[in-house]
Amino acid sequence: MERKGFLMVTMEPPPAMEEEFNDWYDTEHIPEREAVDGFETSRRYVCLSGFPRYMAAYDLTSPGVLTDGPYQRIAGDRYSPWTRRILNKARGLWRVTGEQIHPGQAQVTQAPRLLLLHYCGIPERSEARFVDAIRATYEVHDQVIQVRIIRDEPRSGGTPDHVVLIEGRGDLGALRGPATEGEHGGRLVLANEYARYWAYSSNSELGKVVAG
């Protein structure tokens, strides 16, 4: 069975544009992508500590969804004027595309918290050992609901990066083990913890901020 594809984008607007940024994401950008055949889930998150502040993650039926016609008709040089305006102002733009190498077919959950780990330079010969280290560090904890590992497509034929998404509850960033130590810990370049973003919370004090 083909592994699922994945798309993740981080960015942060200037403070003066934050309200417009969220309106754009909630009313245009996310709905455009949800309408594309092959986009299975879409979730937005807010960083609790770190940069960039906002992250969006999408599960795809396969990595090829991003090269198919329906997606290409809303991407790249076919972005809307509003999208171009926002992207020209946003900082910290980071785009991850690739396939889910573990467990392979999982979808994002409704977990309130997500720990995002970014590893650089994991050689292909060490990938299986890397996956084992991630699982041994996080899947043993009751507060962890799901672990997914994405192999990010290399941009220039080099070694692919790996992105790990740990979904669960509480302080996920406090968990330690083989994935944060030794040979693997030395390749960890980013660890950001996120809360689920809710566009229209029933709690007026949350507004358009976070839940969880």
Backbone as CSV, one residue per row, in Angstrom:
resi,resn,N_x,N_y,N_z,CA_x,CA_y,CA_z,C_x,C_y,C_z
1,MET,0.838,-1.194,0.000,0.000,0.000,0.000,0.874,1.246,0.000
2,GLU,0.539,2.206,-0.850,1.331,3.424,-0.961,1.249,4.240,0.322
3,ARG,2.389,4.793,0.704,2.416,5.642,1.888,1.717,6.969,1.600
4,LYS,1.184,7.549,2.662,0.537,8.844,2.518,1.567,9.938,2.255
5,GLY,1.117,10.961,1.533,1.932,12.147,1.350,1.666,13.147,2.464
6,PHE,2.462,14.194,2.482,2.373,15.171,3.566,2.822,16.523,3.064
7,LEU,2.151,17.559,3.527,2.535,18.941,3.271,2.443,19.698,4.575
8,MET,3.487,20.441,4.886,3.494,21.277,6.084,4.111,22.621,5.731
9,VAL,3.533,23.693,6.241,4.055,25.034,5.992,4.043,25.820,7.300
10,THR,5.159,26.473,7.601,5.215,27.386,8.737,5.426,28.804,8.218
11,MET,4.884,29.771,8.932,5.134,31.184,8.627,4.594,32.052,9.759
12,GLU,5.025,33.294,9.748,4.567,34.239,10.769,4.374,35.607,10.121
13,PRO,3.199,36.216,10.299,2.967,37.532,9.710,3.535,38.637,10.593
14,PRO,3.746,39.829,10.046,4.060,40.974,10.903,2.896,41.213,11.862
15,PRO,3.148,41.707,13.068,2.063,41.900,14.043,0.876,42.673,13.486
16,ALA,1.129,43.665,12.671,0.032,44.491,12.150,-0.857,43.730,11.175
17,MET,-0.382,42.595,10.664,-1.145,41.825,9.674,-1.739,40.550,10.252
18,GLU,-1.606,40.316,11.557,-1.984,39.010,12.102,-3.467,38.700,11.900
19,GLU,-4.335,39.665,12.105,-5.762,39.416,11.921,-6.071,39.104,10.452
20,GLU,-5.502,39.873,9.548,-5.719,39.602,8.125,-5.132,38.248,7.731
21,PHE,-3.969,37.923,8.272,-3.320,36.645,7.996,-4.240,35.477,8.355
22,ASN,-4.833,35.515,9.534,-5.712,34.432,9.953,-7.005,34.405,9.149
23,ASP,-7.520,35.566,8.791,-8.699,35.594,7.923,-8.385,34.949,6.575
24,TRP,-7.227,35.275,6.027,-6.808,34.677,4.746,-6.692,33.162,4.865
25,TYR,-6.023,32.690,5.914,-5.839,31.243,6.085,-7.188,30.540,6.243
26,ASP,-8.057,31.117,7.069,-9.313,30.437,7.415,-10.364,30.501,6.317
27,THR,-10.378,31.596,5.560,-11.471,31.774,4.597,-11.072,31.535,3.156
28,GLU,-9.762,31.551,2.848,-9.343,31.290,1.472,-8.362,30.134,1.357
29,HIS,-7.233,30.227,2.050,-6.139,29.289,1.799,-6.489,27.848,2.159
30,ILE,-6.975,27.630,3.388,-7.355,26.269,3.794,-8.515,25.740,2.937
31,PRO,-9.608,26.490,2.730,-10.689,25.967,1.885,-10.249,25.614,0.467
32,GLU,-9.325,26.396,-0.113,-8.808,26.061,-1.442,-8.177,24.679,-1.448
33,ARG,-7.395,24.379,-0.450,-6.691,23.104,-0.403,-7.610,21.957,-0.017
34,GLU,-8.544,22.203,0.851,-9.493,21.146,1.212,-10.348,20.725,0.019
35,ALA,-10.497,21.598,-0.944,-11.301,21.286,-2.129,-10.536,20.469,-3.159
36,VAL,-9.228,20.304,-2.988,-8.402,19.567,-3.947,-8.489,18.073,-3.650
37,ASP,-8.785,17.290,-4.654,-8.844,15.842,-4.505,-7.476,15.323,-4.047
38,GLY,-7.474,14.539,-2.983,-6.232,14.004,-2.448,-5.800,14.641,-1.146
39,PHE,-6.351,15.820,-0.817,-6.113,16.422,0.498,-7.107,15.800,1.471
40,GLU,-6.602,15.043,2.449,-7.469,14.303,3.361,-7.749,15.049,4.665
41,THR,-6.766,15.740,5.196,-6.940,16.482,6.441,-6.216,17.814,6.338
42,SER,-6.669,18.761,7.142,-5.972,20.044,7.266,-6.098,20.497,8.712
43,ARG,-4.981,20.889,9.296,-4.977,21.361,10.678,-4.053,22.575,10.779
44,ARG,-4.455,23.523,11.615,-3.599,24.653,11.906,-3.170,24.604,13.367
45,TYR,-1.958,25.126,13.620,-1.385,25.110,14.962,-0.725,26.454,15.252
46,VAL,-0.614,26.756,16.561,0.067,27.949,17.038,1.228,27.527,17.927
47,CYS,2.406,28.078,17.663,3.596,27.710,18.428,3.522,28.293,19.834
48,LEU,3.763,27.464,20.834,3.709,27.903,22.223,4.988,28.606,22.648
49,SER,6.085,28.207,22.044,7.369,28.839,22.351,8.290,28.589,21.179
50,GLY,8.651,29.644,20.473,9.526,29.476,19.325,9.008,30.233,18.116
51,PHE,9.627,29.983,16.984,9.348,30.692,15.741,9.429,29.683,14.599
52,PRO,8.593,29.814,13.587,7.506,30.770,13.372,6.254,30.416,14.191
53,ARG,5.365,31.378,14.330,4.214,31.237,15.214,3.167,30.269,14.675
54,TYR,2.964,30.224,13.365,1.870,29.426,12.798,2.390,28.279,11.944
55,MET,1.672,27.153,12.027,1.991,25.983,11.216,0.697,25.360,10.717
56,ALA,0.711,24.910,9.471,-0.421,24.167,8.915,0.093,22.837,8.389
57,ALA,-0.662,21.751,8.645,-0.265,20.410,8.223,-1.414,19.753,7.468
58,TYR,-1.059,19.068,6.393,-2.054,18.426,5.535,-1.628,16.980,5.263
59,ASP,-2.546,16.039,5.442,-2.330,14.659,5.013,-2.842,14.510,3.590
60,LEU,-2.062,13.818,2.759,-2.399,13.621,1.359,-2.510,12.129,1.066
61,THR,-3.350,11.764,0.116,-3.485,10.352,-0.223,-2.173,9.774,-0.732
62,SER,-1.343,10.621,-1.378,-0.023,10.200,-1.847,0.819,11.443,-2.081
63,PRO,2.153,11.298,-2.143,2.993,12.468,-2.418,2.694,13.111,-3.772
64,GLY,2.190,12.319,-4.724,1.936,12.824,-6.061,0.820,13.847,-6.160
65,VAL,0.018,13.983,-5.112,-1.080,14.962,-5.128,-0.561,16.363,-5.444
66,LEU,0.649,16.690,-4.966,1.180,18.039,-5.124,1.680,18.323,-6.538
67,THR,1.831,17.299,-7.341,2.253,17.518,-8.733,1.106,17.323,-9.717
68,ASP,-0.063,16.937,-9.222,-1.219,16.742,-10.088,-1.856,18.078,-10.465
69,GLY,-2.630,18.067,-11.550,-3.253,19.269,-12.072,-4.103,20.044,-11.100
70,PRO,-5.009,19.397,-10.332,-5.885,20.165,-9.432,-5.126,21.036,-8.441
71,TYR,-4.039,20.511,-7.867,-3.265,21.336,-6.931,-2.454,22.391,-7.669
72,GLN,-1.876,22.012,-8.801,-1.054,22.959,-9.551,-1.856,24.173,-10.018
73,ARG,-3.162,24.018,-10.148,-3.986,25.135,-10.596,-4.182,26.208,-9.525
74,ILE,-3.804,25.907,-8.264,-3.917,26.914,-7.206,-2.560,27.222,-6.568
75,ALA,-1.487,26.696,-7.126,-0.167,26.813,-6.504,0.788,27.625,-7.373
76,GLY,1.925,27.986,-6.792,2.995,28.626,-7.544,2.580,29.917,-8.216
77,ASP,2.789,29.997,-9.534,2.472,31.238,-10.249,0.970,31.444,-10.428
78,ARG,0.158,30.538,-9.868,-1.292,30.696,-9.922,-1.890,31.057,-8.563
79,TYR,-1.051,31.460,-7.639,-1.550,31.947,-6.358,-2.498,33.115,-6.575
80,SER,-3.471,33.247,-5.667,-4.396,34.376,-5.721,-3.670,35.664,-5.328
81,PRO,-4.217,36.819,-5.686,-3.613,38.089,-5.254,-3.487,38.199,-3.732
82,TRP,-4.488,37.701,-3.006,-4.426,37.763,-1.540,-3.283,36.896,-1.019
83,THR,-3.133,35.705,-1.609,-2.033,34.828,-1.207,-0.690,35.499,-1.457
84,ARG,-0.535,36.124,-2.605,0.731,36.801,-2.907,1.012,37.920,-1.904
85,ARG,-0.012,38.642,-1.536,0.163,39.733,-0.576,0.658,39.192,0.766
86,ILE,0.014,38.130,1.242,0.392,37.569,2.546,1.803,36.995,2.498
87,LEU,2.111,36.201,1.478,3.420,35.547,1.408,4.554,36.557,1.252
88,ASN,4.283,37.657,0.611,5.315,38.686,0.463,5.665,39.347,1.791
89,LYS,4.764,39.270,2.763,4.981,39.911,4.060,5.395,38.929,5.157
90,ALA,5.057,37.661,4.989,5.296,36.673,6.051,6.783,36.374,6.218
91,ARG,7.143,35.996,7.429,8.517,35.590,7.751,8.512,34.111,8.141
92,GLY,9.708,33.512,8.137,9.844,32.134,8.602,9.144,31.119,7.732
93,LEU,9.063,31.381,6.429,8.372,30.452,5.537,9.210,29.185,5.355
94,TRP,8.624,28.064,5.742,9.294,26.755,5.639,8.269,25.767,5.126
95,ARG,8.579,25.102,4.034,7.647,24.181,3.395,8.247,22.783,3.381
96,VAL,7.507,21.829,3.898,7.932,20.428,3.947,6.974,19.606,3.095
97,THR,7.519,18.822,2.179,6.708,17.885,1.395,7.414,16.541,1.385
98,GLY,6.646,15.471,1.357,7.275,14.162,1.321,6.295,13.056,1.616
99,GLU,6.831,11.929,2.078,5.983,10.781,2.377,6.127,10.388,3.832
100,GLN,5.083,9.771,4.336,5.037,9.329,5.733,5.701,7.955,5.824
101,ILE,6.905,7.920,6.382,7.624,6.646,6.455,7.260,5.842,7.697
102,HIS,6.656,6.478,8.689,6.133,5.763,9.860,4.921,6.520,10.394
103,PRO,3.842,5.814,10.669,3.592,4.394,10.375,3.226,4.121,8.922
104,GLY,3.030,5.161,8.135,2.793,4.985,6.708,1.433,5.441,6.230
105,GLN,0.386,5.144,7.029,-0.981,5.449,6.611,-1.768,6.236,7.660
106,ALA,-1.106,6.754,8.677,-1.821,7.460,9.752,-2.224,8.863,9.316
107,GLN,-3.310,9.354,9.897,-3.761,10.719,9.675,-3.624,11.510,10.966
108,VAL,-3.561,12.830,10.816,-3.473,13.699,11.982,-4.685,13.476,12.884
109,THR,-4.461,13.537,14.193,-5.528,13.311,15.163,-6.084,14.643,15.663
110,GLN,-7.010,14.561,16.599,-7.573,15.754,17.230,-6.814,16.134,18.502
111,ALA,-5.605,15.623,18.671,-4.833,15.902,19.887,-4.642,17.402,20.080
112,PRO,-4.697,17.876,21.324,-4.564,19.315,21.570,-3.151,19.845,21.420
113,ARG,-2.139,18.967,21.544,-0.750,19.421,21.458,0.003,18.626,20.388
114,LEU,1.034,19.277,19.847,1.881,18.636,18.842,3.312,19.112,19.032
115,LEU,4.234,18.166,19.109,5.663,18.472,19.156,6.245,18.223,17.772
116,LEU,6.876,19.246,17.213,7.469,19.164,15.883,8.985,19.104,16.015
117,LEU,9.577,18.051,15.476,11.032,17.880,15.498,11.550,17.875,14.062
118,HIS,12.661,18.554,13.837,13.275,18.615,12.511,14.701,18.091,12.623
119,TYR,14.991,17.019,11.885,16.315,16.405,11.870,16.955,16.593,10.501
120,CYS,18.240,16.934,10.492,18.984,17.080,9.243,20.095,16.038,9.165
121,GLY,20.299,15.513,7.963,21.472,14.678,7.715,21.387,13.249,8.200
122,ILE,20.179,12.690,8.333,20.069,11.265,8.676,20.358,10.453,7.408
123,PRO,21.464,9.717,7.347,21.772,8.961,6.120,20.784,7.821,5.906
124,GLU,20.599,7.441,4.652,19.625,6.397,4.317,19.910,5.101,5.066
125,ARG,21.181,4.773,5.212,21.544,3.516,5.885,21.158,3.516,7.363
126,SER,20.934,4.724,7.934,20.602,4.833,9.359,19.129,5.109,9.596
127,GLU,18.317,5.159,8.536,16.935,5.586,8.701,16.133,4.634,9.584
128,ALA,16.314,3.332,9.409,15.558,2.374,10.223,15.916,2.522,11.696
129,ARG,17.193,2.738,11.994,17.619,2.930,13.386,17.058,4.239,13.943
130,PHE,16.984,5.260,13.092,16.397,6.537,13.498,14.923,6.366,13.846
131,VAL,14.178,5.650,13.024,12.761,5.412,13.304,12.611,4.673,14.632
132,ASP,13.450,3.677,14.868,13.394,2.937,16.132,13.658,3.856,17.321
133,ALA,14.585,4.793,17.172,14.909,5.717,18.270,13.737,6.643,18.570
134,ILE,13.077,7.123,17.529,11.904,7.978,17.726,10.816,7.207,18.469
135,ARG,10.534,6.010,18.026,9.479,5.211,18.647,9.811,4.882,20.101
136,ALA,11.081,4.540,20.367,11.489,4.187,21.731,11.406,5.385,22.664
137,THR,11.546,6.586,22.127,11.509,7.798,22.948,10.085,8.237,23.254
138,TYR,9.180,8.119,22.265,7.867,8.749,22.416,6.691,7.781,22.518
139,GLU,6.711,6.680,21.842,5.535,5.810,21.826,5.317,5.068,23.130
140,VAL,6.265,5.141,24.040,6.145,4.440,25.329,5.372,5.251,26.368
141,HIS,5.011,6.492,26.041,4.368,7.378,27.013,2.860,7.457,26.785
142,ASP,2.085,7.364,27.861,0.628,7.406,27.762,0.128,8.741,27.216
143,GLN,0.850,9.820,27.450,0.395,11.125,26.985,0.554,11.298,25.473
144,VAL,1.308,10.409,24.846,1.506,10.455,23.398,0.417,9.646,22.721
145,ILE,-0.307,10.281,21.813,-1.393,9.622,21.090,-0.904,9.004,19.792
146,GLN,-0.009,9.702,19.111,0.447,9.203,17.804,1.779,9.846,17.445
147,VAL,2.622,9.068,16.763,3.890,9.559,16.239,3.908,9.310,14.736
148,ARG,4.230,10.361,13.979,4.395,10.218,12.531,5.759,10.760,12.129
149,ILE,6.392,10.082,11.181,7.714,10.501,10.690,7.609,10.736,9.191
150,ILE,8.041,11.920,8.765,7.966,12.314,7.371,9.373,12.444,6.810
151,ARG,9.602,11.829,5.662,10.855,12.054,4.938,10.636,13.209,3.974
152,ASP,11.293,14.323,4.260,11.129,15.529,3.454,11.913,15.381,2.150
153,GLU,11.284,15.705,1.040,11.940,15.582,-0.256,13.132,16.530,-0.339
154,PRO,14.330,16.014,-0.690,15.487,16.906,-0.815,15.308,17.850,-1.993
155,ARG,15.749,19.089,-1.817,15.559,20.098,-2.860,16.620,20.039,-3.951
156,SER,17.795,19.491,-3.681,18.874,19.511,-4.682,19.637,18.200,-4.726
157,GLY,18.922,17.101,-4.523,19.552,15.796,-4.640,20.384,15.375,-3.449
158,GLY,20.344,16.134,-2.355,21.126,15.793,-1.183,20.397,14.825,-0.265
159,THR,20.892,14.710,0.970,20.263,13.850,1.977,18.952,14.475,2.419
160,PRO,17.858,13.721,2.439,16.575,14.305,2.858,16.569,14.629,4.345
161,ASP,15.817,15.654,4.701,15.553,15.935,6.101,14.412,15.034,6.574
162,HIS,14.224,14.978,7.886,13.118,14.226,8.460,12.371,15.118,9.445
163,VAL,11.070,15.075,9.362,10.206,15.817,10.269,9.386,14.815,11.069
164,VAL,9.363,14.989,12.379,8.635,14.091,13.276,7.527,14.891,13.946
165,LEU,6.315,14.340,13.940,5.184,14.983,14.585,4.678,14.065,15.692
166,ILE,4.805,14.533,16.940,4.341,13.781,18.099,3.074,14.454,18.595
167,GLU,1.957,13.760,18.515,0.661,14.313,18.919,0.263,13.742,20.274
168,GLY,-0.248,14.602,21.140,-0.642,14.103,22.454,-1.145,15.204,23.352
169,ARG,-0.804,15.079,24.639,-1.280,15.999,25.672,-0.109,16.419,26.557
170,GLY,-0.257,17.575,27.179,0.726,18.002,28.165,2.030,18.466,27.543
171,ASP,3.087,18.415,28.338,4.392,18.939,27.948,5.172,17.876,27.172
172,LEU,4.912,17.770,25.897,5.589,16.769,25.068,7.073,17.077,24.911
173,GLY,7.419,18.354,24.967,8.811,18.732,24.805,9.711,18.286,25.933
174,ALA,9.133,17.897,27.065,9.938,17.458,28.203,10.375,16.003,28.081
175,LEU,9.815,15.263,27.146,10.149,13.852,26.998,11.538,13.700,26.391
176,ARG,12.331,12.775,26.930,13.703,12.570,26.488,13.962,11.085,26.260
177,GLY,14.947,10.812,25.396,15.300,9.433,25.105,16.281,9.366,23.959
178,PRO,16.421,8.208,23.304,17.399,8.045,22.225,17.250,9.055,21.092
179,ALA,16.040,9.534,20.841,15.825,10.474,19.739,16.385,11.858,20.028
180,THR,16.634,12.164,21.298,17.123,13.498,21.671,18.560,13.453,22.177
181,GLU,19.208,12.294,22.066,20.554,12.118,22.606,21.459,11.484,21.558
182,GLY,22.743,11.479,21.824,23.697,10.755,20.995,23.671,11.143,19.528
183,GLU,23.812,10.134,18.657,23.935,10.397,17.221,22.697,11.084,16.652
184,HIS,21.519,10.745,17.163,20.296,11.353,16.646,20.081,12.751,17.226
185,GLY,20.347,12.909,18.491,20.203,14.215,19.097,21.086,15.265,18.443
186,GLY,22.246,14.842,17.949,23.157,15.768,17.293,22.653,16.259,15.954
187,ARG,21.650,15.588,15.402,21.080,15.994,14.114,19.732,16.702,14.274
188,LEU,19.309,16.909,15.513,18.057,17.611,15.788,18.308,19.116,15.731
189,VAL,17.659,19.795,14.792,17.924,21.229,14.603,16.760,22.109,15.038
190,LEU,15.605,21.525,15.287,14.455,22.320,15.725,13.511,21.444,16.527
191,ALA,12.998,21.999,17.636,11.982,21.327,18.442,10.999,22.387,18.913
192,ASN,9.849,22.467,18.265,8.813,23.444,18.604,7.562,22.724,19.078
193,GLU,6.944,23.261,20.119,5.701,22.676,20.604,4.531,23.574,20.219
194,TYR,3.466,22.950,19.743,2.311,23.672,19.214,1.034,23.259,19.937
195,ALA,0.080,24.177,19.936,-1.291,23.893,20.362,-2.191,24.002,19.139
196,ARG,-3.303,23.263,19.173,-4.267,23.359,18.080,-4.797,24.776,17.959
197,TYR,-4.913,25.239,16.754,-5.496,26.558,16.471,-6.977,26.370,16.189
198,TRP,-7.774,27.233,16.777,-9.214,27.210,16.512,-9.605,28.551,15.927
199,ALA,-10.148,28.548,14.722,-10.485,29.801,14.051,-11.577,30.557,14.795
200,TYR,-12.590,29.841,15.252,-13.721,30.498,15.895,-14.064,29.727,17.170
201,SER,-13.392,30.071,18.243,-13.598,29.373,19.501,-14.891,29.840,20.168
202,SER,-15.563,28.919,20.851,-16.758,29.291,21.610,-16.402,30.142,22.824
203,ASN,-15.125,30.091,23.219,-14.632,30.908,24.326,-14.146,32.237,23.748
204,SER,-14.854,33.321,24.024,-14.518,34.607,23.421,-13.137,35.098,23.837
205,GLU,-12.635,34.636,24.985,-11.312,35.070,25.422,-10.204,34.447,24.579
206,LEU,-10.488,33.269,24.005,-9.502,32.651,23.122,-9.498,33.322,21.755
207,GLY,-10.699,33.744,21.310,-10.781,34.375,20.007,-10.197,33.465,18.946
208,LYS,-9.254,34.001,18.191,-8.582,33.210,17.162,-7.182,32.830,17.613
209,VAL,-7.070,32.159,18.734,-5.732,31.840,19.204,-5.539,30.330,19.323
210,VAL,-5.656,29.779,20.500,-5.288,28.383,20.692,-6.313,27.668,21.548
211,ALA,-6.213,26.334,21.535,-6.984,25.486,22.454,-6.065,24.371,22.901
212,GLY,-6.307,23.832,24.096,-5.541,22.693,24.549,-4.593,23.008,25.662
